[in-house]
Amino acid sequence: MTRLEAPWMHREDLAALMQALGPDAARYVGGAVRDTLLGLPVKDIDVATTLVPAEVINRLDAAGIRHVPTGIDHGTVTAVLPEGPVEITTLRQDVSTDGRRATVAFTNEWRDDAARRDFTINALFADPGTGEIFDWFNGLGDLNMRLVRFIGDARQRIQEDHLRILRYFRFQARFGSVPADAEAESACAELAATLKGLSRERVGMEMMNILGLADPAPTLRRMAELGVLAVILPEADTVALSALIAEEEKQGIAPDAIRHLAALLPSQVSLAENVAARFRLSTSQKKRLSLAAARSASPGDARALAYRLGREPAIDRLLIAGADVSPVTGWDIPQMPLKGGQIVARGVSAGPAVARILREVEDRWILEGFPQSSRVEALLDTILSEHAE
């Protein structure tokens, strides 16, 4: 019998939580179980329970455990523990679905809750005391084979929630083997157009989750082959993404979702802005994507680029161009050692002339590799004498 065993299971705060919920009333579920079995780091811990939310709250209150009703209408209460929050969700079954949202009812049957989940590898439960694994859909076998497989009929599961198409590809990118599950791929291809009915926020968030993985290029290529990528990002060029990922690996730079998205898109600022709006990116993400889109084939001097754009946008452009990022990764970006007031003190009238001279000095300072302030004074002397002629 397979049993779950991991250091996180011995946390004192988790033991107190399980004691508060009571024996046989709660089990670990989902990603924490799956990732532990794969030997991967566990980020989030989720707990399923037979208790209704009001009873969960009562028991947490009695044990003095702070909690937040993060999704109480759908059965979720978050316990705020010293070593990290834990979501506690009442067992549920779907009453109705429309492809975007589900109406659920609480249940006390563990298998019913497992059956409404998307993939077999996400429907594994573990007893918090013994570590016993509960597996109704051969999730353990699929996990050993690295097979991402829908629970039940793949088409029906996608029709219940269209976002499961993108979730499938995200899990395939993280855990899946090649060849992939034929039924899952066929269903995703057949129902790809249903993604148009989802909110931009949901699609954008799931796509950014995919793009944030270490090497999403093979999965995105498959999405393109199956006609899925054309529905949500028809402008994508997966060849450029593969080249970028090779550079990230070669130069030891951590993967990044915005950089990966930038590499997928042609160097057109207006298009980048359109995609940022389509994916509901934040203002800072939109700015960075636009800066990457304004790139040229040759990024120029790395440090000059980092000074003008910032370190992160410079690294984006350099990596997409296949250029060396080492000049900027550990470099303290300097500040221009000259202010407008110093130029006014040299007899230049305040106004556009000061700004123009400041820019000229800055351009030469950058061109010379950011020399010390004494050299900046000499550059200012030269420029002032040129203007006086």
C-alpha positions as CSV (number, residue, x, y, z in Angstrom):
1,M,0.0,0.0,0.0
2,T,1.3,3.4,-1.0
3,R,1.5,5.9,1.9
4,L,2.3,9.5,2.0
5,E,5.3,10.6,4.0
6,A,6.9,14.0,4.0
7,P,8.4,16.5,6.5
8,W,5.6,18.9,6.1
9,M,3.1,16.4,7.4
10,H,4.8,16.6,10.8
11,R,4.3,20.4,11.3
12,E,3.0,21.2,14.7
13,D,0.5,23.7,13.4
14,L,-1.0,21.1,11.0
15,A,-1.3,18.6,13.7
16,A,-3.2,21.2,15.8
17,L,-5.4,21.9,12.8
18,M,-6.3,18.3,12.3
19,Q,-6.9,17.7,16.0
20,A,-9.3,20.7,15.9
21,L,-11.2,19.3,12.9
22,G,-11.5,15.9,14.5
23,P,-10.6,12.3,13.6
24,D,-11.7,11.0,10.2
25,A,-13.1,14.4,9.3
26,A,-10.3,15.8,7.1
27,R,-7.7,14.5,4.6
28,Y,-5.0,16.1,2.6
29,V,-5.9,16.4,-1.1
30,G,-4.7,17.6,-4.5
31,G,-1.3,19.3,-5.2
32,A,0.3,18.6,-1.9
33,V,-0.3,14.9,-2.2
34,R,0.6,14.7,-5.9
35,D,3.8,16.7,-5.6
36,T,5.0,14.8,-2.5
37,L,4.6,11.6,-4.3
38,L,6.6,13.0,-7.2
39,G,9.3,14.2,-4.8
40,L,8.7,17.9,-5.7
41,P,8.5,20.8,-3.3
42,V,5.1,21.4,-1.8
43,K,3.9,25.1,-2.0
44,D,0.3,24.9,-0.9
45,I,-1.5,22.5,1.4
46,D,-5.2,21.9,0.8
47,V,-7.5,19.9,3.1
48,A,-10.9,18.4,2.3
49,T,-13.4,17.8,5.0
50,T,-16.8,16.2,5.7
51,L,-17.6,19.2,7.9
52,V,-19.8,22.0,6.6
53,P,-18.2,25.5,6.7
54,A,-20.1,26.7,9.8
55,E,-18.8,23.6,11.7
56,V,-15.3,24.2,10.5
57,I,-15.4,27.7,11.8
58,N,-16.8,26.6,15.1
59,R,-14.0,24.1,15.6
60,L,-11.3,26.5,14.6
61,D,-12.7,29.1,17.0
62,A,-12.7,26.5,19.8
63,A,-9.1,25.7,19.1
64,G,-8.0,29.3,18.9
65,I,-7.0,29.0,15.2
66,R,-7.4,32.2,13.2
67,H,-9.3,31.8,9.9
68,V,-10.6,33.7,6.9
69,P,-13.8,32.9,5.0
70,T,-12.0,33.0,1.6
71,G,-14.7,31.1,-0.4
72,I,-17.4,30.2,2.1
73,D,-20.2,30.1,-0.4
74,H,-18.3,27.3,-2.1
75,G,-17.2,25.7,1.1
76,T,-13.7,27.1,1.7
77,V,-12.3,28.4,4.9
78,T,-8.6,29.3,5.1
79,A,-6.9,28.5,8.4
80,V,-4.1,31.1,9.0
81,L,-1.3,29.0,10.6
82,P,2.2,30.0,11.8
83,E,3.9,28.1,9.0
84,G,1.5,29.1,6.2
85,P,-2.2,29.2,5.3
86,V,-4.2,26.1,4.7
87,E,-7.4,26.0,2.7
88,I,-10.1,23.7,4.1
89,T,-12.9,22.9,1.8
90,T,-16.1,20.9,2.4
91,L,-16.6,17.9,0.2
92,R,-18.7,18.9,-2.8
93,Q,-20.5,17.5,-5.8
94,D,-21.7,19.4,-8.9
95,V,-25.4,20.1,-9.2
96,S,-25.1,22.0,-12.5
97,T,-22.4,23.4,-14.8
98,D,-22.4,25.8,-17.8
99,G,-18.8,25.6,-18.9
100,R,-17.8,28.7,-16.9
101,R,-19.0,28.0,-13.3
102,A,-20.6,25.3,-11.3
103,T,-23.4,25.1,-8.8
104,V,-22.3,22.8,-6.0
105,A,-23.9,21.0,-3.1
106,F,-22.1,19.8,0.0
107,T,-21.7,16.0,0.5
108,N,-20.1,13.7,3.0
109,E,-18.9,11.2,0.4
110,W,-15.2,11.4,-0.3
111,R,-15.5,9.7,-3.7
112,D,-18.2,12.2,-4.9
113,D,-15.7,15.0,-4.2
114,A,-12.9,13.2,-6.0
115,A,-15.2,12.5,-9.0
116,R,-15.8,16.2,-9.6
117,R,-12.1,17.0,-9.9
118,D,-10.4,17.4,-13.3
119,F,-7.5,14.9,-13.5
120,T,-6.8,11.6,-11.9
121,I,-3.5,12.8,-10.5
122,N,-5.3,15.7,-8.7
123,A,-7.9,13.4,-7.1
124,L,-5.6,11.7,-4.5
125,F,-6.5,12.0,-0.8
126,A,-4.2,11.2,2.1
127,D,-5.1,10.4,5.7
128,P,-3.2,13.0,7.9
129,G,-2.4,10.4,10.6
130,T,-1.5,7.2,8.7
131,G,-0.6,8.7,5.3
132,E,-2.9,6.2,3.6
133,I,-3.7,7.2,0.0
134,F,-7.3,7.1,-1.2
135,D,-7.4,6.7,-5.0
136,W,-10.6,5.9,-6.9
137,F,-9.5,6.7,-10.4
138,N,-6.0,5.1,-10.7
139,G,-4.3,8.4,-10.1
140,L,-1.3,6.6,-8.6
141,G,-0.9,4.6,-11.8
142,D,-1.2,7.7,-14.0
143,L,1.3,9.5,-11.8
144,N,3.8,6.7,-12.2
145,M,3.3,6.8,-15.9
146,R,3.3,10.7,-16.0
147,L,-0.1,10.5,-17.7
148,V,-2.4,13.5,-17.4
149,R,-5.8,12.0,-17.8
150,F,-9.3,13.5,-17.2
151,I,-11.5,11.7,-14.7
152,G,-14.3,10.1,-16.7
153,D,-15.2,11.3,-20.2
154,A,-12.8,14.1,-21.3
155,R,-15.3,15.9,-23.4
156,Q,-17.9,16.0,-20.6
157,R,-15.3,17.3,-18.2
158,I,-14.3,20.1,-20.5
159,Q,-18.0,21.0,-21.2
160,E,-18.4,21.4,-17.4
161,D,-15.6,23.9,-17.3
162,H,-14.0,25.1,-20.5
163,L,-10.9,26.3,-18.6
164,R,-9.9,22.7,-18.1
165,I,-8.5,22.8,-21.7
166,L,-5.8,25.2,-20.5
167,R,-5.4,23.4,-17.2
168,Y,-4.8,20.2,-19.1
169,F,-2.0,21.8,-21.0
170,R,-0.5,23.3,-17.9
171,F,-0.4,19.9,-16.1
172,Q,0.9,18.3,-19.3
173,A,3.7,20.8,-19.4
174,R,4.6,20.1,-15.7
175,F,4.1,16.4,-15.4
176,G,3.0,14.8,-18.7
177,S,4.8,12.2,-20.7
178,V,5.1,11.9,-24.5
179,P,2.9,10.7,-26.1
180,A,0.1,12.4,-24.2
181,D,-3.3,11.0,-23.5
182,A,-5.0,10.7,-26.9
183,E,-8.6,11.2,-25.6
184,A,-7.6,14.3,-23.7
185,E,-5.9,15.9,-26.7
186,S,-8.8,15.0,-29.0
187,A,-11.3,16.6,-26.6
188,C,-9.2,19.7,-26.2
189,A,-8.9,20.1,-30.0
190,E,-12.6,19.5,-30.6
191,L,-13.7,22.0,-27.9
192,A,-11.0,24.6,-28.3
193,A,-13.5,27.2,-29.5
194,T,-15.3,27.1,-26.2
195,L,-12.4,29.0,-24.7
196,K,-13.9,32.1,-26.3
197,G,-16.7,32.1,-23.8
198,L,-14.5,32.4,-20.8
199,S,-13.5,35.7,-19.1
200,R,-10.3,37.3,-20.2
201,E,-9.1,37.2,-16.6
202,R,-9.4,33.4,-16.3
203,V,-7.8,32.7,-19.7
204,G,-5.0,35.2,-19.1
205,M,-4.2,33.8,-15.6
206,E,-4.1,30.2,-16.9
207,M,-1.9,31.2,-19.9
208,M,0.5,33.1,-17.6
209,N,0.7,30.0,-15.4
210,I,1.7,27.9,-18.4
211,L,4.2,30.5,-19.7
212,G,5.8,30.7,-16.2
213,L,6.9,27.1,-16.3
214,A,10.6,26.3,-17.0
215,D,10.0,25.0,-20.6
216,P,6.5,25.5,-21.9
217,A,7.6,25.5,-25.5
218,P,6.8,21.9,-26.4
219,T,3.4,22.2,-24.8
220,L,2.7,25.4,-26.7
221,R,3.7,23.8,-29.9
222,R,1.3,21.0,-29.3
223,M,-1.4,23.6,-28.4
224,A,-0.7,25.2,-31.8
225,E,-0.9,21.9,-33.6
226,L,-4.2,21.1,-32.1
227,G,-5.7,24.5,-32.9
228,V,-6.0,25.6,-29.2
229,L,-3.4,28.3,-29.3
230,A,-5.0,30.0,-32.4
231,V,-8.1,30.6,-30.3
232,I,-6.4,32.6,-27.6
233,L,-3.1,33.8,-29.0
234,P,-3.0,33.4,-32.8
235,E,0.0,35.7,-33.1
236,A,2.3,33.2,-31.2
237,D,5.6,32.1,-32.6
238,T,6.8,29.0,-30.7
239,V,10.1,28.9,-32.5
240,A,11.3,32.1,-31.0
241,L,10.2,30.9,-27.5
242,S,12.3,27.8,-27.8
243,A,15.3,29.9,-28.7
244,L,14.7,32.1,-25.6
245,I,14.4,29.1,-23.3
246,A,17.6,27.7,-24.6
247,E,19.3,31.1,-23.7
248,E,17.8,31.1,-20.2
249,E,19.1,27.6,-19.6
250,K,22.5,28.4,-21.0
251,Q,23.0,31.6,-19.1
252,G,21.4,30.4,-15.8
253,I,18.5,32.9,-15.8
254,A,15.2,31.8,-14.2
255,P,12.3,31.4,-16.5
256,D,9.7,34.2,-16.5
257,A,6.2,34.3,-17.9
258,I,6.3,37.9,-19.2
259,R,9.6,37.2,-21.0
260,H,8.2,34.0,-22.5
261,L,5.1,35.8,-23.7
262,A,7.3,38.6,-25.2
263,A,9.3,36.0,-27.2
264,L,6.1,34.5,-28.5
265,L,5.0,37.8,-30.0
266,P,6.5,39.8,-32.9
267,S,8.2,43.0,-32.0
268,Q,5.2,45.3,-32.4
269,V,4.3,47.5,-29.4
270,S,0.7,47.9,-30.4
271,L,0.2,44.2,-30.6
272,A,1.9,43.7,-27.2
273,E,-0.5,46.3,-25.7
274,N,-3.4,44.5,-27.3
275,V,-2.3,41.1,-25.8
276,A,-1.7,42.7,-22.4
277,A,-5.3,44.0,-22.4
278,R,-6.6,40.6,-23.7
279,F,-4.9,38.8,-20.8
280,R,-5.8,41.5,-18.3
281,L,-2.1,42.0,-17.3
282,S,-1.2,44.5,-14.6
283,T,0.1,47.9,-15.5
284,S,3.7,46.9,-14.7
285,Q,3.4,43.7,-16.7
286,K,2.0,45.7,-19.7
287,K,4.9,48.2,-19.5
288,R,7.5,45.4,-19.4
289,L,5.8,43.5,-22.3
290,S,5.7,46.7,-24.4
291,L,9.4,47.4,-23.7
292,A,10.3,44.0,-24.9
293,A,8.2,44.5,-28.0
294,A,10.1,47.6,-28.8
295,R,13.2,45.6,-29.3
296,S,15.4,45.5,-32.4
297,A,17.4,42.6,-33.8
298,S,20.5,44.0,-32.1
299,P,20.0,45.1,-28.5
300,G,23.2,47.2,-28.3
301,D,25.3,47.7,-25.2
302,A,24.0,45.7,-22.3
303,R,24.7,48.3,-19.6
304,A,23.4,51.2,-21.7
305,L,20.2,49.2,-22.2
306,A,19.9,48.4,-18.4
307,Y,20.5,52.1,-17.5
308,R,17.8,53.3,-19.9
309,L,15.2,50.6,-19.5
310,G,15.9,49.0,-16.1
311,R,17.6,45.6,-15.4
312,E,14.6,43.3,-16.0
313,P,13.5,44.8,-19.4
314,A,17.2,44.8,-20.5
315,I,17.6,41.1,-19.6
316,D,14.4,40.4,-21.5
317,R,15.7,42.1,-24.7
318,L,19.2,40.6,-24.4
319,L,18.0,37.0,-23.9
320,I,15.4,37.2,-26.7
321,A,18.3,38.5,-29.0
322,G,20.6,35.7,-27.8
323,A,23.0,38.2,-26.2
324,D,25.1,37.9,-23.0
325,V,23.3,39.2,-19.9
326,S,26.3,38.9,-17.5
327,P,27.3,42.6,-17.8
328,V,24.1,43.6,-16.1
329,T,23.1,40.7,-13.7
330,G,25.4,41.8,-10.9
331,W,25.9,45.4,-11.9
332,D,24.7,48.3,-9.7
333,I,23.0,50.6,-12.1
334,P,24.5,54.1,-11.5
335,Q,22.7,57.4,-11.2
336,M,23.6,60.3,-13.5
337,P,26.0,62.4,-11.4
338,L,24.7,65.7,-12.8
339,K,21.6,67.7,-12.1
340,G,19.9,70.5,-14.0
341,G,20.8,73.0,-11.2
342,Q,24.5,72.4,-11.8
343,I,24.0,73.4,-15.4
344,V,22.0,76.6,-14.4
345,A,24.9,77.4,-12.1
346,R,27.1,77.5,-15.1
347,G,25.1,80.3,-16.6
348,V,22.5,78.5,-18.7
349,S,19.0,79.9,-18.4
350,A,16.5,77.5,-16.9
351,G,14.3,75.8,-19.4
352,P,14.6,73.6,-22.5
353,A,18.3,74.4,-23.0
354,V,19.1,72.8,-19.6
355,A,17.2,69.7,-20.5
356,R,18.9,69.5,-23.9
357,I,22.4,69.9,-22.4
358,L,21.7,67.4,-19.7
359,R,20.6,64.8,-22.3
360,E,23.8,65.4,-24.3
361,V,26.0,65.0,-21.3
362,E,24.1,61.8,-20.3
363,D,24.4,60.3,-23.8
364,R,28.2,60.8,-23.8
365,W,28.5,59.6,-20.2
366,I,26.7,56.4,-21.2
367,L,28.8,56.0,-24.4
368,E,32.0,56.2,-22.3
369,G,30.8,53.5,-20.0
370,F,29.5,55.6,-17.0
371,P,32.7,57.3,-15.8
372,Q,33.0,59.1,-12.5
373,S,31.7,62.6,-11.7
374,S,35.0,64.3,-12.6
375,R,34.7,63.1,-16.1
376,V,31.1,64.3,-16.2
377,E,32.2,67.8,-15.3
378,A,34.7,67.6,-18.2
379,L,32.0,66.4,-20.6
380,L,29.8,69.4,-19.4
381,D,32.7,71.8,-20.1
382,T,33.1,70.4,-23.6
383,I,29.4,70.6,-24.4
384,L,29.0,74.1,-23.0
385,S,32.0,75.3,-25.1
386,E,30.4,73.7,-28.2
387,H,27.2,75.5,-27.6
388,A,29.0,78.8,-27.0
389,E,30.7,78.6,-30.5
